[in-house]
Amino acid sequence: MELVTNAKNTTRETTGEKPVVKPKRYYDYTLLILILMLVSFGLVMVTSASVYAAVKLGHESSFFLKRQAFFAIIGIIAMLAISKLDYKWYREKFKLLLNRNLIFWGYFGCIGLQVLVMVMGKSTNGSTRWLELPVIGKFQPSEISKIIIILVVAAIVSARVRRLDNMLGFLVVMIPVVGLAGLVVGENLSTAIVMIGIAFIMCFVASRKWLYFILSFLAFSGAAVFAIFNVGYRADRIDQWLHVETEGYQILQGLYAICSGGWFGKGLGNSVQKMGYIPEVQTDMIFTVICEELGIFGVAILLLVYVILLWRIFKIIVNARDLFGSLICTGVFAHLALQIIMNIAVVTNTIPSTGVVLPFISYGGTSLIILLAEMGIVLSVSNRIEYQE
């Protein structure tokens, strides 16, 4: 065997042929560590923010922690499993399923789930957004719709990217997005805005033209204004936003929490406003507890981790092997960025109140699992990037 090997090497040297170096696969372990850091920090903050609420509702003090940890474990397992799949598999056709791909079935599955929500959904705080499932409990189908929108837009645009060179092509891409978002907007305007925003950003990044995006943005903004003022409680939120000192109780208490944190906060677990002053503080308003307990310094570190996370995703976008993978990562980037900005803007009273959670931090099983599944796809794209040593 050694002689054969030496003979091969001698032949390559004499002929000048270079040895074949097999490219290696890349896997973004930095991104994986950042995700696990955020999930762990989220569990700590959910514990701190929810103890009083859990006891008040008649549960044990660790009730919300145990449920969030359960969802985190499911999400992390799903993320790691998905990261090992080839992302191109989602748009392959299956003869056993009418020769359609998983994205096709996922889209119409989401349509069906949203119809089920409208027919037999569970109402909480005046909104019907959930389905009740055994073991898991409340399940929000609109969260799945976000990841399906990312896959649908990525598949359509990557198949014929030149269609975005004109307004008609852009509208063709947006038709399935608007169709699904239209079923969500009735009870969940904020999620519908995020869905439209994700698709809009993905198309903008892929397009060589930009003028018609201005007209489209104005049209969607007009539709959002109509959706706000056409429903009474949404118009009331605008009034609360403008007169927070007299009518915006939840936001006002959140501002008290933010202002009282100072530079270094009151210490983990020492928040006052979480003691019944801020309703549902472990969900949409958890950022206020972070401000109060960890101060500006703690918030700055959290925002820095978010920025590094988005930067790592951006690196994968740039280096992805194909347009489909790059667009998927662009959609995930847009999803995270929109929710981070919207959540912080709401709790600081920069924009009117909406039901958008803080990614990886806020309590919510469906949101956490779907976000981790999205990150699994991003890691899958990174795992298909090849490089030479």
N, C-alpha and C positions, 0 to 999 in steps of 0.2 A: 504493500500500500504506500509506503514511504517513497519507494522508487517511482511509482506512478505519479505521485504528487510532485516530486522533484522534476520529473520529465515534463509535466504540464507547466510548471513554473518556468523551466528552461525554454520551452517553446514560446511562452508569452514574452519572455525577455528578448528572444531573438527576433520575433516578429513585431515587437513593439506594441503588442496588444495590451491594453490596460485591464487589470482585473476588475470584474464586475462588482461594484459595491451596492448592496441592497439598501435602499432608503429605509430609514427608521420612522416609525409612527410617533407623533407628538401627542402628549396628553397634558392638559393644563392643570397640574396639581396645585398651582397657586390659586387658581379659581376655585378648585374643590375645597381647599383649606378656608378660603374667605367665606364660602357658603356655609360650611360647618361652624365657623366662628359666629356668623350672623344668626344661625338657627339656635346655637347655644345661648347667645346673648338674649335672643328673643324668649327663650324658656325662662331665663332669670328674670326678665322684666315682666313677663306674664305672671310669674309667681308673685313678684312684688306688688303688681297692680291689682291682682284679683283676689287676694286673701279676704279682704273685707267683704267684697261682693259675694264671694262663695259662701261665707258664713251667713250673710244676710239672707241668701236664698235657701238656706237650710242644708247646705252641703258641707263636707269637710273642707278645711282650709286649702288643701292641695288639689281640689276638684279640677280646676281649670288647668293646672300644671300637668296632671296625669293625662287629661284628654289631649292637650297640646303635644305632650311628649309621645303619646300613642300615634298621633298624626305625623309627627316629625320622623318617627322610626319608619312608618310606612312610606313617607315621601323620600327619605334618604335611600331606602332599599330600591324604590322605583327609579330614583335618579341614577344610582349606580348600575342598575340593570339596563336602563335605556341608554346610558353612555356607552355601553358595549355593542349596541346595535348600530348597523349602518343606517344613517338618516335617509338615504335614498330609498330604503325599503318602504317608506310611508307612501310613496307615489307609484309603487309597482302594482301591476294588475293581478287580481286573483280570479281565476276562472270559476272557482266555486262560489264566488260572490258577484255573479253577473258581470265578470270581467272588469270590475271597478276596483279602484285602489282604496287604501285605508282612509285617505283624506276625504274622499267622496262619502264614504259611509260615516265617517266622523262628523262631517258637516250636517248630513241629514239626520244623524242621531241627535245632534244638538238642537236642530229644529224640533224634533219630536219631544225632547226634554223640556224645551221652553213652552211648547203647547201644553204639556202635562202640568207645568208650573201654573199656567193660566187657568187650567181646569181644576186641579186638585192640590195646588200649592199651599204651603203653610205660611200664615201671616205672623210677622213679628214686628212690633212697633209701627203698625199700620201699613207695612209693605209686604207684598207676597212675592218672595224671591226663592223660597226653599222647598225642597221635597223632603219628606220624612222617610228615612231608611232605617231598617233594623241594625243594631249594633253601632253603626256610625252616627246615627241621629240625623240632624239637619244637614242637608246637602244642597249646595248652590250651583245649579247647572251653568249659570252664566260665566262662572270661572273657567269651565271647560271650553266654553265658546271662545275665550280669548286665545287659547293655544290653537284651536281649530282655525281661527281667523289667520293666525300667523302662518300655518301650514298651507291654507288655501291660497292666500296671496302669494306666498313664495312659489308654490307650484304653478300658478297661472302666469306670473310675471317671468319666471325663469324659462318657461316653455316658449314664450314669445315676448321678449323684453322690448322689442321695437314698437309694440302696440302702445306703449306709454309715450310715444312721440307726439300723440295728439289727444285731444280731450275725449274723443269717442272711445279710444282704447282704455283710457283711465276709467271711464264710466263702466265699461265692460268688466274691469277688474273689481270695481266697487259694488256692483250689483249684488253678488252673494254676501258681501259684508253688510250692506245696508239691509238686505233681507233678514239676516240673523239679528242684527242690532235692532231692527224694528220690532222684533218680538220681545226684546229686553227692555227697550226704552220706557215702556208703560209703567213698570214698577222699579226700574233701576237705571235712571238716567246717567249716573256717573259711570257705570260699567259700559253702557252704550257709547258714551263719549270716549272712554279708553279704547274700546274696540275700533271705533272709527279712527281715532288718533293713531293707533298702531298701524292700520292699513295705509293711512295717509302718509305716514313717515316712511314706510317701506317703499311705497310707490315713488315718493319724492327722491329717495336715495337712488333708486334704480333708473329714474328717468333722466334723459338728457335735456329735457325742456322743463321750464319752471313757471312760465307766465300763467298758464291755465290753472296752476295750483292756487294762485291768488283768488281766482273766481270760485274755485271749488271750496276753498277755506271760508270765503264769505257766505257761500250757500249753506255749508254745514253749520256755520255759526248762527245764521238766521234760523235754521231748523232747530238748533238747540235753544235759542231764545224763545221760539214758539212753544217748544216742549216745556219750558220752564213756566211761562206765564199762562199756559193753557191748563195747568194743574194748580189748584189752590195752595196746597202745602208747599210747593216749590216756590211760588211767588212769596209766600210767607217767609221762606228762608232768605230771600233777597232783602226783605224788610228787616229781618233779624240781623243780617250782615251789616246793614246800614245803620242800625240802631242797637248795636250789641250791648251797650251799657244799660239798656232798659228791657230788651226783649231776647237777647241771645244768651240765656243762662248758661248752657253747656260751654259755649265758646268763651264766655266771660270767666268762668271758673278755670278753664284751661289756661287762659292768659294769666290769671293769678298764679297758677302753678309754674308757668314758664318764667314769670318775673321773679318769683321768690327763690328760684334755684341759685341765682348768682353765678359766680365763676366756677365753683366746685360742688355745688349742690348741698343738700341737707344730709346726704348719705343714703346708701341703698336701703330701701325699706322704710324710710322716714318721711315719705310724702304725706301731706295733710289732705290735699285735695282729692286723693283717691278714696278717702273715707266717706264715700257717699255723696260728695259734692259734684263729682263729674259722672254722669250716667254712662254705663258701658265703657268704663275707662280702659279696660284691658283690650278693647278692639280698636276702633278708629282713633281714639284719643290717647293711646299709650305714649305717644311722643311727648305729651305734657308731663307725664310721670318721669320720663327720662330726663327732661329738662329740670324738673324740681329736685330729683334725687342725685343726679350726676352733674348738673350745672352745664355751663357753656363748654367746659373742658370735655366732659363726657359726650356731649352732642357733637363737638368738633371731631372727636375720634370716630364716632359712628358715621358721620358724613364722609370722613376720609376713607373709611372701609368701603362705603357705597361707591365712592369715586374710583377707587382702585378696582373694585368688582366690575364696574362699567368699562373701565379702561382695558381690563383683561378680555372682556367680551368684544370690545372694539378690535383688539389685536387679532382675535379669531376671525372676525368679519373680514379684515384685510387679507388674511392669509388662507382663508377657506379654499378648498380645491375647486369649487364650482359656485355658480351664482345661486343655486338653490340653497346650499348650505349657508352662504353669506347672507342671504335674505332672511333665513330662519333666525340667525343670530341677530340681525338688525331688528326683527320683530320683537325678540326677547329683550333686547337693549331698550327699545321704545317702551315696551310694557313696564319694565322696571323703572325707567326714568320718569315716565308719566305718573306712576303711582307714588313714587317718592316725592316728587314735586307737588302733586295734588294734595297728598296727605298733610305735608308740612304747611302748605299754603292754607289749608282749611283750619288747622289748629292755631295758626298765627293770625287768623281772620283776614288773610290776604284775599281769599276768594270765598264765596258763600259755601255753606256746609254741604258736603257730599259724603256718601258712604264708601270711601276708599281707604283700604287698610294700608299700613306701613309694611312693605315687603319683608318677609321672614321674621318680623318682630311681633306684629299684632296677633291676637288670638283669633283663630279661625282655621278649622281643619281643611276645608276644601281649598281655600286660597293657598295654604302652605304646601299641600300635596301637589297642586297644579304648578306652582312656582318651582318646586324642586324637580318636577317632571320636565319643565321647560329647560332648567339648567342641565338636566341629563341630556337633552337633545343638543345643547350647546357644547357640552363635553364630548358628545358623539362626533360633532363636526370637528372639534379640535383633535380628536383621536384619529381622524382621517387625513390630517395634514402631515405630509412627508417631508423629511429633511435629510441632508447628507452631513455626515460628521466631518 
